[in-house]
Amino acid sequence: MTPTPTTDEWGIDASWLDALDEEHEVAQATIDRLREVIGRPPADLEERAPIVARPGDALEVEEADVVCEDGEVRHVDGELPADFPLGYHWLQSPEGRRRRLIVSPGRCWLPGGRAWGWAVQLYAARSRDSWGIGDLADLRALRRMAADQGAGFLLINPLHAVPPTAGQEASPYLPATRRFRNPVYLRVSEVPGADGVDLEEDAGRALSDGSLIDRDAVWARKREVLMRIFFAHGGGEAFARWREERGQTLQDWATWAAVAEEHGGDWRTWPEQLRRPESRELADYAQQHGAVVGFHAWLQWALDLQFTAATGDMTVIQDLPIGVAGGGADAWAWQDVLAEGVNVGAPPDAFNSQGQDWGSPPLIPWRLRDADYEPFIQSIRATIAGAGGLRIDHVMGLFRLWWVPSAGPGIDGTAVDGAYVRYPSEDLLNIVALESHRAQALVVGEDLGTVEDGVREAMAEHGMLSYRLLWFEDDDPAQWPAEAMAAITTHDLPTVAGLWTGEDVEEQREYGTGSDEELERGRTSLLAQLPGLAEGASVEEAVARAHERLAGAPSTLLSATLDDALGELRRPNMPGTADRPNWSLPLPVLVEDLAGHPLLQQVAATLAEGVRAAG
């Protein structure tokens, strides 16, 4: 990482620009604290850190042998041949040094043509057979509905696992891991061996009677029945083979989950001897609790089976959160790579004068390189797997992240006292391109809000689709770029119905997210994106008008939320609220009834026509 004039050798920016291009200096106390947290890399890091290159690139070494993934040994002299194989190799110098060589195509994979699709909060998409929460069988039904309507993709919320304990984390964007899925999404009746156990289905279905999604009740019920199925069936040889193929990574997750059930979901509060993944005491624990460890591994096998069946041959774009919970499994596994006493967040802006603290510890850039980028690679690979698409939340985090240090001398612990820390973006983008190429999966970068110069240009160079929202853009959708996914809103922003009726502003006022003047100004600004509507127009007319505008975008992907297509007044999440039931609002229409909903049919027809007209 080469420091810019305002970036020091630790990668810390001394100042930052807000949305109005006003410059703000970072407090020296913040810089001193972050330097202490980051530390200095070893003197020989540049000689052993991974080299990330493309075929034909000049290398940092003059002469070396490369042990390729397939075992073939190739000799390179100063540069990679143009036909050099892509992948993760090992470069060995004549002096005996060994370092990783990552060879990337440089551009993400992109299918030909354009498509439209549905954005789905899966937990909210309940059916008559759901046990209180939308599950992978419901995803399968949604995929079939979408295919019948001519849709080309689904975009789903993150499905990553949280601690298997009471007090289930509701936010999909604060998982315990970005490498394994959440078993709360299992359709219990379709798990192998379920036919040999009394499932008491009526008790499960009764969990959907409530007006909100009660994850604690859902998980308690599902866990009890799934445990009975596991001990009665065990998965047999198919599970044993799958488990062996997944190796130590799966074993570590299953062990973490087993310890979490006994000692809580934050590894930092566990008994000292269990806090290190490589400890002898932990290995003894896993052996002594082998059945519970096996259960958590088996849940991942069942999830793999159901996810594959749910996605079928349709592109399902999976969502990668910006980080993980500090007490979670990934933070436990990579505790030496993560920063202590720091969270990721966002600086103050027009929407939040105090900034934001997202609760995830950041990866220390030089330690990430020293770990051969393995934490990043595994997270990308696991999230992109098996469905043909990836959405990277807050893609600007591949370039820089706002670090918020905990309270201390001269620092009050709020996001106002943060600073940007730089990351090796070119390496990270090339790794994403390699994983995209291997998975034959398109990649969308969520580049909303304040985006510094050069980010979107770098995304385009690497074949990563941008993100465009009707609520954020001043230009007519017809002027939006082709290399993008176009949408009206996201889970964090008002629905069309909520905006049009004023219900969203009323709810924001109820939860104190802004002054009356700020809220009304924001609503007026967004309503400007719905020109031509009479003051007394219905919700259905407002939704139709918004999607007519969206359909005019030439973007590669057009995405509509099920919430908008059903005229839902409430957004899934309202940032900055602690007592609102965020991430727990079910859709007002059951999955089986969606295809017959008139407004949803109209939205589908509008977007399908938009794709055809531009095709």
N, C-alpha and C positions, 0 to 999 in steps of 0.2 A: 504494500500500500504506500504510494508516494504522497507525502503530505502536500496539500494545497497551501496557498498563502495563509489561510485561516485555520488550517488543520495541523495539529501537532503530531509528533511521532507516535503518540498513543492512538491516533485516529480521532481525536476529539476536536470538534469545531469550536472555535472561540466565540463565534457569533452565529446568529440565525436570522432568516428573513421570515416575516409573517405573511399572511395572505395579501396584505396591502403593500408588500415589498419594503416594509420598514425593518431596519436592522436592529437587533437586540444583542447586547453583549452578555456572555455567560459569566456568572459570578466566579471569581477565582476559587472560592471555597468548593464550588461544584467541580471545577477542573481538577483541583488537588485531590478531591475524594475519588473521582473517576480514574485518575492516574494510578492511585493506590490500588483500586479494585482491579484494574486491567493488568498492572504489573508490566515488567519488561520481559520480552521473549528471550529464549536462550540465544547465545551468540551465534550458534550454527543453524538457526532456524531456516535461513534462506538456502542452506545447502541440503536440507532434508525435507522441507515442506513440499507438498505435491506440486507438480507441474501440470497445468491445465492448458491444453493446446488443441489445435485443429490439424488435420492432415495438411502437409505442406508448410506448416509453421517452422520458423527457426526456433531452436531450443536453447535453453540456458546452459547446456553442457555441450562440449565439442564432440565427444565420442563416448558411446556407451552401448551396452547390450540391453535389450528390452525383452523381459519375459512376459509374453502376452497372456491374456486370460485363458486361451486354449492350450497353453503350455509351449507354444512355438517361441523360439528365441530369434529375435531380429536384431541386427546391428544397425545403429544409426550414427550418423556423423554430421553433427551440426544442425540438422533439420529433419523433420519427419517427411518421408515420401508422401506424395499426393494420394497414394492408395493405401496408406497405413490403416489398419483396422481400428474401428471405434471401440472404446471400452476402457476398462480399468486395468492397467498393466503395472509392471514394476520395472523401473529403470535402474540398472546397475552400472556404476562408473568403473573404469579400470582400477581405481583405488579401493574398490569394494563397497562404496557407499550404495545404499539401496533406498530409493524413494518412489513414491507413487507417481505414475504418469497417467493422466486422465485425458483421453482423446475424444473430443466432441465434434459432432457435425456443425456446431455453431448456431444452428437454427432449429426451432421446435418443429415437430411434425404438424402439418395442416392438411386436412382432407380437402378435396375440391368442392366447389359449390357453396351455396348458402343454405341455412336452415333456421327454423324457429323452434322454440321449445318452452317448457314450463319450468319455473323456479319453484321448488317445493321445500317447505319446512316439514321434513318427513314425520317428526314427532307429532305434528299437528294434524296429519292426514289419517284420521281414524276411520275404520270401517266397522261393520256390525260384528266382525269376528276379532277385532282388536282387543287387547287387554289393557285398555286405558291409554294407549299411546300408539301412534302410527308405527308400523313395523316393516320388515323387509318383504313380507307378503303383500302389504299395501303398496310398497314400492313397485312390486311386480305388476299389480293391477294398474297403477298409474302409468307404468311404461306401456302396457298394452293399450290403455286408453289413448295415450299420446300418439302411439304408432297408428292407431285407427284414424286419428285426426290428421295425420300427415306430419306430425312433429318429428324433428330430427334429433332432439336431445332432451334430457332433463338436467337441471342444475339443483343439487341437493345440499342441505346444510351439512357441516362436518358430522361424521358418525363415529368420531374417535371415543375411546373408552375414558371413563372417569373412575375414581375409587369405588370399589364394590361394597360400599358402606351406606349406612343411613346418612341423610343429609346430602343426597345426590346433587351434584353440580348441574344446574339447569342450563347454563350457557354452553353452547357447542363450541365456543371459542376460548374456553379455558379447560382443555382436557388434561388428563393425567399423562397421556401419550399421544403422539401423532403417528404411531406405528401399528396400533391395534384398535379394533372396533368395539363399540359399546354393546354388550349382550342384552341391554334393555330393548334393543331393536329386533330380537329374535321372535319369530312366530313359533311359540312353544309347540303347537300341535304338529309342526312340520320338522321338528328336530328328530334325527335318527333315533329310534327307540321309543318315541312318544306313544306309539300305538300299544305299547305294553304297560302303560301306567295310567291310572285314573287321573286325568288332568283337571277334573272339576271345572270344566270350561265356563259354566254359568258364573262362578265366582270370579273368574278372570274377566269375562265380558262386563261384569258389573262395575269394574274399575272405570269404564267409560261413561258412567252415569253422571259423574261430576262435571261441573262447568269448566274446570281447569284440569290440566294434566298433573297428576300427583306422582312424580317419579319415585318417591320413597315407597309408596304403596305398590306401585307397579313392579319395582325391582324386588321388593320383599316377596311378592307373590310369585314372580317368575323364577327367582332364585330357588325358592323352596321346591317348586315342581321340577325345574331343570336339574337340581341336585338329585332328586329321586330318579329321574330318567338316566342320569349319568351312572349312578351306582347300580341300576338295573341292567343297563345296556353297555356302557363303557366305550362305545365307539368301535370296538373290534379292531381288526387288522388295518382297515382303511384309515382310522384315526391314528393308529400307531405309526404307520408309514408317514403320514402327513406331519406328525409331530417330530419325527426323526429328521425329516427334510428341513424343517424350520430351525432346528438346532438350538444353539445357546440363546439366541435373541428371544425366542418364544419362551424358553425355560426361565429366563430372567423376568419377563413380564409376568408369567404365571406365579413365580415365586414372590414378586412384589405384591401381586394381588392377594395371595394367601396371607402374607404378613400384614397387609393393610386391613384385612378382615379382623385380625386379632388385635392389632396395635394402632389402627387408625390410618386414614388416608394421607397423612403427611409424614414422610420417612424421617424428617428432621426431629420428630418426637418419639421415634422408636427407641428401643434399647440400643445403647451404643454399639454393641457387637453385631447388630443387624443392619447398620447403616451403610456398609460398604458391600457392593455386589460381589466382590471377590473374596470376602472373608470366609474363613473356615467355619465359623459359627453359623453363617447363613447357609452354607452347603449342608451342614448338619440339620438345620431347621427344615430345609427343603426335603431332605430325606425322611425326617420324622413326620412331616406333614405331606407326604407324597400324594395322598388321595386328593387333598384340597388343591395342591399345585396342579395335579392332573386334571381336575375339574375346570380350572381356569384356562388351561391349554385347550381342553375339549370344547369350551365355549367358543374359542376363536375358530376352531375347525368348523363348528356348526354355523358360525357367522360367515365363514368363507363359502360354504356350500349355498347358503341362502342368498348371499349377495350376488353370487354368480348367476343363480337362477332368476333373481330379481332384475338384473340389468339386461340379461339376454344379449341381443345383438344391437342394442341401442347405445348411443353415446350417453353416458351419465357422467356429468362433470362434478367431481368431488372437490370439496373445499378444504384448503390447507390453512389452519389458523396461524397467526403470526408467532405464537409460542405455546408453552405448556405451563401448567401450574407448578410453582416452585417446590411443592411437596410431592409431586407426582412421580410416576415411574421413569419417564425420560430424564427428569431432573436428577433422580436418584442414580440412574445408569451413567449419566454424563456430568456428575456433580463437579468434576475437575475442569470442565469446559465452560460452565456457566458462571456468571458473575454473582457474587454474594452481596446482599444488601442493596440491590438495584432491581428495579422493574422497568419494563418497556411501557411507553405511553405516548402521548402527543403533547406538543407545546400549546400554550393558550392560543385561541383563535376567536373568530367572530361568534362562534356558536358556544364556546365554553371558555370563559375568561380565566379559569383556574387550570386549564389543560386537562389531560386525562392520564390516569394510571391504570394500566390494563392487567396488572397483577402477575405478569409473566417475567421470569428472569431472563436476561439476554445472554446469548452466546458471546464469549469474548473472542473477538476476531482472530487474534494470533493463535489462541488455543484451538480454535476450530480448524485452522490450517494445520496445526501440530497434530491434531487427531485425524489427519488425512481427509477432512471434510465428512467423516463418517456420520456424525449426527444429522447433518443436512441431507446427505445422500439417502440415508435410511428413511427419513421423514418424507422426502419427495417420493421415493420409490413405493413406499407402503400406501401413500394416499392416492397416487396415480394409478395403482394397480387395478387391472381387471375391468375398467369401465370406459376408457377412451377419452377422458378429459380431466383437467385439473384447473381449479381456480385458486390463485395464490392471494390470500387476504393480505391487504396492505403491502403490495409488491414493492413499495418504496423501501421496505425493510431489507431488501437485497442490496441496497445502496447505503442506507444509513438508518439508524434507529434512535429515537429519543429515549435516553436513559434517565430514569428518575431515581436519584439516590435516596436512601432512607434518612430520617432526621439525624442531625449531628451538629457540631459547631458550625454556625453560619449557614445551616441548611435546615429548612423547616419540614422537609420530607414531602412536599407537594410537587406536582408536575411543573410548577412555575420554576423550580430550582433545577430543572433538567438541562441536558445538552445533547446534541447529536454526536453519535459515534459512527465512524465510517466502516464499511465492510468491503471485502474484495469482490465487488459486484461482477466483474467480468468472469471470474472463476465460477461464481454461483450461477450466473446466467448460462454459462456453457454446460454446467452440470445439469441444470434443468433441461436444456436442449437435448443432452444425451439421454436422460431418462424419458423424455417425451418421445424421442426417436425410437427407443427400445420398446416402449409400451404402445407405440402408434397412437398417441394421445395428444390432442390439442391442449394448449395452455392459455389461460386468460389471466392477466395480471390486474388486480383491483387497484387502479391508479386514480382513485377519487380524492378530492380535497386538494390540499396544497402539494403540488408536484414540482420538484426542483428541475431546472433546466437539464436536459440530457437524458432524463429517465425514459421518457416515451420514445425518444430516438433510439436508445439502447434496446428497449423492448422490441421495437419494430425491426431492428437489425437482427435480433435473435428469433424472429418469427413468433413473438408472443403477442396475443391479441390484447388490445386496450379495452377499457370499459367505459361506456358512455351512458349517462342517465339523463332522462328528460328533466328531472328536477334540478340537475346541476348545470346543464348546458345552456348557453345563450343562443347558440346557432340553431337554425332549423334542422331537424333530424336529417333532412335531405342532404345537408352539408357535412354530416358526420363521416368519419373515415370508414373505409371498407374493412380495414384490419382491426375490427373491434367486435365486442359483444354489446349490443344496444339493449337498454331496458328503460323502464319508467322510474322505478324506485328500487330500494333494497330493504332488507329486514330492519334496518336502523332508521328508515325514513317513512314519512306518511304514506299510507295507501291513498289511491285516488279518491275513494269514497270518504275517507277520514279528512282529507284535505278539502274536498268540495263542500261537504256539509259543515265544516268547522269543528267537527267532533275531535279531531286530532289536536287542534289548538286548545280546546276545552280540557282535554286530558293532560296536555302539557301544563296548562295553568294549574290544574288540580295537583300535579306533582311538583310544581315549582321549578320547572326547567328554564324559565326565562320571564322577563317582565312582559306585561300586556303589550307594550309597544314593540318589543323585540319579536314576540310571537306573531302579532298581526302583520308586521313588516315581512317576516319570513313567509307567512301564508300568502300575502299579496304577491310576493316575488314568484312563488311557485304557481299560483293561479294564472300568471301571465303565460304559462306554458300550455294553457287550455283555451286558446282564443276562439271566438265565435260561439261560445255557449251563452245562452240566455241566462239571466240571473236566477230564474226559477227552474232551470233544467234539472232533470232527475239524476240520481246517482248513475243509473244505467247509461244515460246520455253522456255523462262526464267520463265514465270508463270507456265507452265506445270512442269518444273523441280522442282521448289520450292514446288509445291503441291505434287509431287511424294515423296519428302523427308518428308513432313509433314505427308503423309499417312502412313509412316513407324513407326510413334510414337505409342506406346501401350496405350496412354493416354485415359481416359474414354471419353473425348469429343475432337473432332477435329473441329476447327473453321476456316472458310475462309471468307475473306471480299468480299463483292460485288465489291468493288473498284478494288481489285486484279483480280477478275474473269472477269472484263471488260477491263483490261489493262489500267486502269486510271493512269495517270502520277502524279497527284497531291494528296498528303495526305490531309485528312479532316482538320487537324490542324497542324500548325507549331509553337511549343512553343517558346516564346521569341520574337514573332513578333506582332507589334501593328497595322500595316496598311495593313496586308494581310487579304483577306476575309475568315478568318478561320470560320469553321462551316457553311459556306454559299455556298459551291460548290455542285451543283446538280450532280447526276450520269449522265453519257453521254447517257444512254439508258433508255427509259421509262419502267415502271414496266410491262406493257403488253407485251413488246418485250424481256424481260429478258430470259424467258424460251427457246426462239429460238436462243439465242446468242451462237455461236459455242464454244468459249473459256469457257464461263460459264458452258455449258454442259460438257465439258471435265473435268473441275475442280470438278464438282459434281460427275461425274463417277469415278474419281480418288479417292476421299475421300470415296465414298460409297464402293469401292473395298477394300480400306485400312481397313475399319471397318469390312467388311465381312471376309477378310483374317485373321484377328486377332481374329475373333469371334469364 
